[in-house]
Amino acid sequence: MASKVLVVGSGAIGLRTALELLRNKIPVVLRSAHHPLDKKTCSMGAGGLYMPYKCEDPRIDKWSSDTLDELLHLANDEKKKSLVEIVPTLYLMSKHGGMTTEDFKDFESKDYVGGTNIKTKFPKWTTDPRLSFQHLTIEMLEWQNHALKLKIPSAEILKKAGYNFGWLFNAPIVDAPNMLKDLLEEVYEYPVDINVDMGQGYANTDEMVADAKDHGCDALINCTGLGSMELCNDKDLIGGRGILLHYKRDCKRNFSDANMERDTAILTEDGPWGTSTDPVYIIPRGDVFVVGGTYYEGNTNDSLTDDERKRLIENAHLMGIDPSEAYVDEWAGFRPVRKTVRMEIDEETSASNGVKVIHSYGHGGSGWTTYVGAAKASLELLHSD
């Protein structure tokens, strides 16, 4: 068992990992090249929607379940509930739907939609009853919405655009900036050595290990996200660029039905509105709507182009926002994407340096969906022989 741990990185994964250690009475040194509230950090800019995205590692089923436990607890805590909001969420599809949840349970393969053979099933996270997941046709959604009163485009608009099916579920949404602030404030409640604005930070793993030794740490946990491309020379890690516009949460919405009352997260990667690289979404987050987006691997542009801004304004209009009145801010950042999350003990580095080195990075667009589970997984590795 480690007597003191250096945690490197202060995004959602790093801060929650530091807290997991501190809550278990393990002293921590926290280091990060950037402050967690730096506007450009991925955790700061993220939409905060609970839904695994661009992370295919099977271990995220456990990590996301652990995270859901905590998010639902926070949403019901009078002192913390402003940090997490449970929001109806609609994921639109043009194809490969039209079956009930029961049909899907034993579904393996079937000729479907224009003779195309499709092999699919619901992701495991959708089976958690706390999310109230439903697979609906647009007609079923329209019928339910008479009671639900969701702020979504009309069935007529959706059908005309070619959307025939949707997933509807109740998703926690993290107010990312305020959650990071809250996590950092809790870290500061402990006697911990903190520097979360180091400028350039470390150049490589050896420098991290040396700093751990200098501070009397016998273990370190690397939660640097995309920074591990250089720190660890990780060729499997790549940035998945995302962009957002922020609009005022209290802005008027241009829906024809005046009875629509409940803000709803809406997402699609299907045409004509979206694609896998240019998804369309609106997420109510804190006092803003975030409207996106993109998923461009390897694109390093840290600001929006004029064409991208124009497309996001069009997306906002599709989602019922009058873009001329409600614009607040914009954001561009990079998801740390990897084929599998690097959640492991670095045996070679640990053996040669006498410091137990654990890596926890590469969670893709699922940082706020896995951050609690990832912290607990790091602690388990720390306890392991």
C-alpha positions as CSV (number, residue, x, y, z in Angstrom):
1,M,0.0,0.0,0.0
2,A,1.4,3.4,-1.0
3,S,2.1,5.8,1.8
4,K,2.0,9.0,-0.4
5,V,0.9,9.4,-4.0
6,L,1.7,12.0,-6.7
7,V,-1.3,12.6,-8.9
8,V,-0.6,14.3,-12.2
9,G,-3.4,16.0,-14.0
10,S,-6.3,18.1,-12.7
11,G,-9.2,17.4,-15.0
12,A,-12.2,15.4,-14.0
13,I,-10.2,12.2,-13.8
14,G,-7.2,13.7,-12.0
15,L,-9.2,15.7,-9.4
16,R,-11.6,12.8,-8.6
17,T,-8.6,10.4,-8.4
18,A,-6.9,12.7,-5.9
19,L,-10.1,12.9,-3.9
20,E,-10.5,9.1,-3.9
21,L,-7.1,8.8,-2.4
22,L,-7.6,11.6,0.2
23,R,-11.0,10.2,1.3
24,N,-9.1,6.9,1.9
25,K,-6.6,8.8,4.1
26,I,-3.7,8.5,1.6
27,P,-1.6,11.7,1.4
28,V,-1.5,13.3,-2.1
29,V,0.8,15.6,-4.0
30,L,-1.2,17.1,-7.0
31,R,0.5,18.5,-10.0
32,S,-0.9,19.8,-13.3
33,A,0.4,21.8,-16.2
34,H,-2.9,23.7,-16.4
35,H,-5.4,24.9,-13.8
36,P,-8.6,22.8,-13.9
37,L,-10.7,25.9,-14.7
38,D,-8.5,26.8,-17.7
39,K,-11.1,27.4,-20.5
40,K,-9.2,25.2,-23.0
41,T,-9.1,22.0,-20.9
42,C,-11.3,19.2,-22.1
43,S,-13.1,18.6,-18.8
44,M,-13.9,22.3,-18.5
45,G,-15.4,22.6,-22.0
46,A,-17.2,19.2,-22.1
47,G,-21.0,19.1,-22.5
48,G,-21.1,16.9,-19.3
49,L,-23.7,14.5,-20.6
50,Y,-23.8,11.0,-19.0
51,M,-23.4,8.7,-22.1
52,P,-20.3,6.8,-23.2
53,Y,-18.9,8.4,-26.3
54,K,-15.8,7.5,-28.4
55,C,-14.6,5.0,-25.8
56,E,-15.0,1.3,-26.7
57,D,-13.1,-0.1,-23.7
58,P,-15.4,-2.8,-22.1
59,R,-14.3,-1.7,-18.6
60,I,-16.3,1.5,-18.9
61,D,-19.5,-0.4,-18.2
62,K,-18.3,-0.7,-14.6
63,W,-16.7,2.7,-14.4
64,S,-19.8,4.4,-15.8
65,S,-22.1,2.5,-13.4
66,D,-19.9,3.7,-10.4
67,T,-20.1,7.2,-11.8
68,L,-23.9,7.0,-12.2
69,D,-24.2,6.1,-8.5
70,E,-22.4,9.2,-7.4
71,L,-24.1,11.5,-9.9
72,L,-27.6,10.4,-8.8
73,H,-26.5,10.9,-5.2
74,L,-25.3,14.4,-5.9
75,A,-28.5,15.3,-7.9
76,N,-30.5,14.5,-4.7
77,D,-28.2,16.3,-2.3
78,E,-29.6,19.7,-1.3
79,K,-26.1,21.2,-1.1
80,K,-24.7,19.7,-4.3
81,K,-27.7,19.3,-6.6
82,S,-26.8,22.4,-8.6
83,L,-23.8,20.4,-9.9
84,V,-25.8,17.7,-11.6
85,E,-29.2,17.9,-13.4
86,I,-31.3,14.9,-14.5
87,V,-32.4,15.8,-18.1
88,P,-34.5,14.0,-20.6
89,T,-32.2,13.0,-23.5
90,L,-33.2,12.1,-27.0
91,Y,-30.8,10.4,-29.4
92,L,-32.2,10.5,-32.9
93,M,-31.7,7.8,-35.6
94,S,-32.8,7.6,-39.2
95,K,-32.2,3.8,-39.4
96,H,-31.5,0.6,-37.5
97,G,-34.3,1.0,-35.0
98,G,-37.9,0.3,-34.8
99,M,-37.8,-2.5,-32.3
100,T,-38.9,-2.5,-28.7
101,T,-36.4,-3.0,-25.9
102,E,-37.7,-6.6,-25.4
103,D,-37.1,-7.3,-29.1
104,F,-33.6,-6.1,-28.8
105,K,-32.5,-8.3,-25.9
106,D,-32.2,-11.4,-28.0
107,F,-31.6,-9.6,-31.3
108,E,-28.5,-10.9,-33.1
109,S,-29.0,-10.4,-36.8
110,K,-31.8,-9.6,-39.1
111,D,-32.5,-8.3,-42.6
112,Y,-33.6,-4.7,-41.9
113,V,-33.9,-1.4,-43.7
114,G,-33.5,-1.7,-47.4
115,G,-32.3,-5.3,-47.3
116,T,-29.2,-4.4,-45.3
117,N,-28.1,-7.1,-42.8
118,I,-27.5,-5.3,-39.5
119,K,-26.0,-6.9,-36.4
120,T,-26.5,-4.8,-33.4
121,K,-27.8,-4.6,-29.8
122,F,-28.3,-2.0,-27.2
123,P,-25.2,-0.8,-25.3
124,K,-25.0,-2.3,-21.8
125,W,-25.3,1.1,-20.1
126,T,-28.9,1.4,-21.5
127,T,-30.0,-1.5,-19.3
128,D,-29.6,0.4,-16.0
129,P,-33.2,1.0,-14.9
130,R,-32.3,4.3,-13.3
131,L,-31.9,5.8,-16.7
132,S,-35.5,4.9,-17.8
133,F,-34.2,4.0,-21.2
134,Q,-36.8,3.6,-24.0
135,H,-36.4,2.8,-27.7
136,L,-39.2,4.5,-29.6
137,T,-40.5,5.3,-33.0
138,I,-41.1,9.0,-33.7
139,E,-44.8,8.3,-33.5
140,M,-44.4,6.7,-30.1
141,L,-42.3,9.7,-29.0
142,E,-45.0,12.1,-30.2
143,W,-47.7,10.3,-28.2
144,Q,-45.6,10.2,-25.0
145,N,-44.7,13.9,-25.4
146,H,-48.2,15.0,-24.8
147,A,-47.5,14.1,-21.2
148,L,-43.7,14.7,-21.0
149,K,-43.9,18.2,-22.6
150,L,-40.3,18.0,-23.9
151,K,-38.7,20.9,-25.8
152,I,-37.9,18.9,-28.9
153,P,-38.7,19.5,-32.7
154,S,-42.1,18.3,-33.7
155,A,-42.7,14.8,-35.0
156,E,-43.6,16.4,-38.3
157,I,-40.2,18.1,-38.5
158,L,-38.3,15.0,-37.4
159,K,-40.1,12.7,-39.9
160,K,-39.7,15.1,-42.7
161,A,-35.9,15.2,-42.0
162,G,-35.9,11.4,-42.1
163,Y,-35.6,10.5,-38.4
164,N,-37.7,7.5,-37.6
165,F,-36.5,6.3,-34.2
166,G,-35.1,7.6,-31.0
167,W,-33.6,6.6,-27.7
168,L,-35.2,8.5,-24.8
169,F,-33.6,8.3,-21.4
170,N,-33.1,10.4,-18.3
171,A,-29.4,11.4,-18.2
172,P,-27.4,13.1,-15.5
173,I,-25.7,16.2,-16.9
174,V,-22.7,17.6,-15.0
175,D,-22.3,21.4,-14.9
176,A,-18.6,20.8,-15.8
177,P,-17.1,24.2,-14.7
178,N,-18.8,24.3,-11.4
179,M,-18.2,20.6,-10.7
180,L,-14.4,21.1,-11.3
181,K,-14.5,24.1,-9.0
182,D,-16.3,22.0,-6.3
183,L,-13.9,19.1,-6.7
184,L,-10.9,21.4,-6.3
185,E,-12.4,23.1,-3.3
186,E,-12.8,19.7,-1.6
187,V,-9.2,18.8,-2.4
188,Y,-8.1,22.0,-0.7
189,E,-9.9,20.9,2.4
190,Y,-7.2,18.3,3.0
191,P,-3.5,18.9,3.9
192,V,-2.3,18.3,0.3
193,D,0.6,19.8,-1.7
194,I,-1.0,21.4,-4.7
195,N,0.4,23.1,-7.8
196,V,-2.2,23.1,-10.6
197,D,-0.7,25.7,-12.8
198,M,2.8,24.5,-13.7
199,G,3.1,26.0,-17.1
200,Q,5.0,23.4,-19.2
201,G,4.8,20.7,-16.5
202,Y,6.8,17.6,-17.1
203,A,8.6,16.6,-20.2
204,N,8.4,12.8,-19.7
205,T,7.6,10.0,-17.3
206,D,11.1,10.1,-15.8
207,E,10.5,13.7,-14.7
208,M,7.3,12.6,-13.0
209,V,9.0,9.8,-11.2
210,A,11.8,12.1,-10.1
211,D,9.3,14.6,-8.7
212,A,7.4,11.8,-6.9
213,K,10.7,10.8,-5.2
214,D,11.5,14.4,-4.3
215,H,8.2,14.7,-2.5
216,G,8.5,11.4,-0.7
217,C,5.9,9.6,-2.8
218,D,6.2,5.9,-3.4
219,A,3.5,5.9,-6.1
220,L,2.2,8.2,-8.9
221,I,-1.0,8.2,-10.9
222,N,-0.8,9.7,-14.4
223,C,-4.1,11.4,-15.3
224,T,-2.8,13.8,-17.9
225,G,-5.2,12.9,-20.7
226,L,-4.0,14.0,-24.1
227,G,-0.8,15.2,-22.4
228,S,0.4,11.6,-22.3
229,M,0.9,11.7,-26.1
230,E,4.2,13.4,-25.3
231,L,4.7,12.5,-21.6
232,C,4.5,8.7,-22.4
233,N,5.3,8.9,-26.1
234,D,2.0,7.1,-26.6
235,K,1.4,6.5,-30.3
236,D,-2.1,5.0,-29.6
237,L,-3.4,8.3,-28.2
238,I,-4.9,10.9,-30.4
239,G,-6.9,14.1,-30.0
240,G,-10.6,14.0,-31.0
241,R,-11.4,17.7,-31.6
242,G,-14.8,19.0,-30.5
243,I,-16.3,22.4,-30.8
244,L,-19.2,24.1,-29.1
245,L,-21.2,27.3,-29.0
246,H,-22.8,28.4,-25.7
247,Y,-26.2,30.0,-25.5
248,K,-28.1,31.5,-22.6
249,R,-30.2,28.8,-20.9
250,D,-33.1,31.1,-20.3
251,C,-33.4,32.1,-24.0
252,K,-36.7,31.8,-25.8
253,R,-37.1,28.6,-27.8
254,N,-38.8,28.7,-31.3
255,F,-41.1,25.7,-30.9
256,S,-44.6,25.9,-32.1
257,D,-46.1,24.0,-29.2
258,A,-46.4,26.5,-26.3
259,N,-47.0,23.5,-23.9
260,M,-43.4,22.4,-24.2
261,E,-41.9,23.0,-20.8
262,R,-38.9,20.7,-20.1
263,D,-35.4,21.4,-21.5
264,T,-34.1,18.3,-23.3
265,A,-30.7,17.2,-24.6
266,I,-31.0,16.2,-28.2
267,L,-28.3,14.4,-30.2
268,T,-27.8,12.7,-33.6
269,E,-25.0,11.4,-35.7
270,D,-27.4,10.5,-38.5
271,G,-28.2,12.5,-41.6
272,P,-29.4,14.9,-42.7
273,W,-28.5,16.9,-39.7
274,G,-25.5,15.1,-38.4
275,T,-22.7,12.6,-39.3
276,S,-20.2,10.6,-37.2
277,T,-17.6,13.4,-37.6
278,D,-20.1,16.3,-37.4
279,P,-22.7,15.3,-34.8
280,V,-25.5,17.7,-34.0
281,Y,-26.4,18.2,-30.3
282,I,-27.8,20.5,-27.7
283,I,-27.1,19.9,-24.0
284,P,-28.6,22.0,-21.2
285,R,-25.6,22.5,-18.9
286,G,-25.8,24.8,-15.9
287,D,-26.9,28.3,-17.1
288,V,-26.1,27.6,-20.8
289,F,-27.1,25.4,-23.7
290,V,-24.0,23.9,-25.4
291,V,-24.5,23.3,-29.1
292,G,-22.1,21.1,-31.0
293,G,-20.2,19.7,-32.6
294,T,-17.4,17.9,-34.2
295,Y,-15.3,14.7,-33.8
296,Y,-12.2,15.2,-35.8
297,E,-9.3,12.9,-35.0
298,G,-5.9,14.5,-35.4
299,N,-7.2,18.0,-36.1
300,T,-5.2,20.4,-33.9
301,N,-7.0,23.7,-34.5
302,D,-7.8,25.2,-31.1
303,S,-10.4,27.7,-32.4
304,L,-13.5,27.6,-34.5
305,T,-13.3,28.4,-38.2
306,D,-15.9,30.7,-39.8
307,D,-17.5,27.8,-41.6
308,E,-17.7,25.8,-38.4
309,R,-19.2,28.6,-36.5
310,K,-21.8,29.0,-39.2
311,R,-22.7,25.3,-39.0
312,L,-23.1,25.4,-35.3
313,I,-25.4,28.5,-35.6
314,E,-27.5,26.4,-38.0
315,N,-27.5,23.6,-35.5
316,A,-28.7,26.0,-32.8
317,H,-31.6,27.0,-35.1
318,L,-32.5,23.4,-35.7
319,M,-32.7,23.0,-31.9
320,G,-35.1,25.9,-31.6
321,I,-32.7,28.7,-30.6
322,D,-32.8,32.1,-32.1
323,P,-29.0,32.5,-32.6
324,S,-29.2,36.3,-32.9
325,E,-30.2,36.8,-29.3
326,A,-28.7,34.2,-27.0
327,Y,-25.1,33.7,-27.9
328,V,-22.7,33.7,-25.0
329,D,-19.3,32.0,-25.8
330,E,-17.6,29.3,-27.9
331,W,-15.1,26.5,-27.2
332,A,-12.8,24.2,-29.0
333,G,-10.9,21.3,-27.3
334,F,-9.6,17.8,-27.7
335,R,-10.9,14.5,-26.3
336,P,-8.1,12.0,-25.3
337,V,-9.0,9.1,-27.6
338,R,-7.4,5.7,-27.4
339,K,-8.4,2.2,-28.6
340,T,-8.5,1.1,-25.0
341,V,-8.2,3.3,-21.9
342,R,-4.7,3.0,-20.5
343,M,-5.7,2.0,-17.0
344,E,-2.8,-0.1,-15.8
345,I,0.3,-0.4,-13.7
346,D,3.4,0.6,-15.7
347,E,5.4,-2.5,-14.7
348,E,8.6,-1.6,-16.5
349,T,8.8,1.9,-15.2
350,S,7.8,0.9,-11.7
351,A,10.4,-1.9,-11.5
352,S,13.3,0.3,-12.6
353,N,12.5,3.3,-10.4
354,G,11.1,2.0,-7.2
355,V,7.9,4.1,-7.6
356,K,4.6,2.4,-8.5
357,V,3.5,4.1,-11.7
358,I,-0.2,3.9,-12.6
359,H,-1.7,5.3,-15.8
360,S,-5.3,6.5,-16.1
361,Y,-5.9,8.2,-19.5
362,G,-7.5,7.9,-22.9
363,H,-11.2,8.0,-21.8
364,G,-12.2,9.6,-25.1
365,G,-15.4,11.7,-24.9
366,S,-16.5,9.8,-21.7
367,G,-14.5,11.6,-19.0
368,W,-17.6,12.8,-17.1
369,T,-19.3,9.5,-17.6
370,T,-16.4,7.5,-16.1
371,Y,-14.5,9.8,-13.8
372,V,-15.7,8.3,-10.5
373,G,-15.3,4.7,-11.7
374,A,-11.8,5.5,-13.1
375,A,-10.8,7.0,-9.7
376,K,-11.9,3.9,-7.9
377,A,-10.1,1.7,-10.5
378,S,-6.9,3.6,-9.9
379,L,-7.2,3.0,-6.1
380,E,-7.7,-0.7,-6.7
381,L,-4.5,-0.8,-8.8
382,L,-2.7,1.0,-6.1
383,H,-3.8,-1.6,-3.6
384,S,-2.8,-4.5,-5.8
385,D,0.5,-6.3,-5.5
